[in-house]
């Protein structure tokens, strides 16, 4: 479904499929790990992370930690686990990873003890965040924002684009978007932009989502755009999401977009096209600065065409 595809493109971690060298090194590292060549495997993982500014999938970092631990390098193993703990929620589900036999050699290391203490403190903080009433409410808003968009294609397929059922669906969709914005506006007025230090990631993302979809209320988007810029500067919002809101506001103002996130449907052909872009020659450089992948990969994923 088209809207679900857009959702996944926005929310997914860096799309490492766009970086073939990363995948090549990871496959090599996995093969070496299965062969018991743990030191070589760990070094191959490091080479993979280097190809994308030292970022990587948490699953790959965990395997790298196993490799370093079995190669006898406790510091590097703990470093990989620390990156996972600091940058993702991959280790947050339970503490089974602390009991992994691969990490038995780390148990008496001071770095391991610091790491596991940080994990327990993080769980206490996350529990407080998860039970925060504002967090719970924003998660529900997130769900309601996506519900109508994800079901849209199913309603069209079942009843038809011009059917009374689809028109009623669109009416309820617009009402829900308006209600979502009214509440998010109140939350922003009261608390400011809430980052993941105060609410869950889903709840924090809901704030941006609701503003992104407030297309009938351009003054609201213009009002909160500078606030989101400041939130990104403070680490409370994602730069990639900001790029989408920047482009949406420019599009709604009738101006060329800046980061190439906005598409539209050609009314005569039905083809999906990239909305006009300012300074197209430097588009990829701007996208990279906002942690977005190359524009061609985005076009390939969405099936959109760019009429330059």
KALINUR-V206797 format. One record per run of one state. SS is the DSSP state (H for helix, E for strand, C for the rest). FROM is the first residue (numbers start at 1). TO is the last residue. If there is no record, write none. Layout:
((SS:FROM:TO) (SS:FROM:TO))
This chain:
((C:1:1) (H:2:11) (C:12:15) (H:16:18) (C:19:19) (H:20:34) (C:35:37) (H:38:50) (C:51:57) (H:58:70) (C:71:73) (H:74:87) (C:88:95) (H:96:99) (C:100:100) (H:101:106) (C:107:109) (H:110:130) (C:131:132) (H:133:159) (C:160:163) (H:164:191) (C:192:200) (H:201:212) (C:213:217) (H:218:233) (C:234:238) (H:239:252) (C:253:256) (E:257:257) (C:258:262) (E:263:265) (C:266:271) (E:272:274) (C:275:276) (E:277:277) (C:278:279) (H:280:289) (C:290:294) (H:295:302) (C:303:304) (E:305:305) (C:306:308))
